[in-house]
Amino acid sequence: MALGTRNVVFDVVGTLVSYDHLFEAIEDRFGKERLAAAGINAKLLGHCWLETAEREYTYLSLSGRYCTFFKVFESLFYRMLSYAGVADPHSFATGEDVKYLSSEWHKLSLRPGAAECVKQLRDAGFTVWCLTAGDLARVGGYFKLAGVDMPAENLLSCDTTGIAKPQPDAYMPILKKLSASGATPWFAAAHMWDVSTAKTFGFRGAYCTILESDPMPEVFGAMDVVEDTFEAMAEKMIEATQ
């Protein structure tokens, strides 16, 4: 496939894909009253689970012991209950509970405006790519579930190289490929650590605040585009490349 001069690489899970279904699944599985009795907020527990999994996944990669994100994620749930103050995590949650929540992780939905953003960019001549820490079958399933066409050849996973983002070598192959025309490709994410790293190593950076709310430029630096919605982000990216 011939490459055009307008290319954008998206992060997927947490960016185009929302975590909300996981938080709902935690509350549905254990019950709001039972969680409250243990002093647990389902959304906060879910975010802690995800953030810890991202850290451990990245640290394993940095130490040369790459492990798939999903394996790390699934294995950490009892530790999260311990962090939340549950004295006996294995009595609070069964193995079946963990399997259920892990299976619900495969049913996440696209965020509001995500599909429209992809269409806006494609209509403006962009080729849309994805670089994810997730496995290709699962992440491809999110797009299929939402009715968004994402060609398999445009969906890339860190599992293929065994190098986790934000290590520079996770970004360099796709950056080199998409820069061959002489045009600078974009990297778009709702994780500032992700997009800011991509920008540091040569991409143009587009950040949507839909997940983290606060861009924290004093820590991560300034991005080329920062917007609160995907549609507005796409508009600014299109304007910047005209």
Helices and strands as residue ranges (DSSP letters): E 7-10, H 20-30, H 32-37, H 42-62, H 69-75, H 77-83, H 89-92, H 95-104, G 105-107, H 114-123, E 127-132, H 136-146, G 152-154, E 155-157, H 158-161, H 168-178, E 186-189, H 192-200, E 204-208, H 217-220, E 225-227, H 230-240
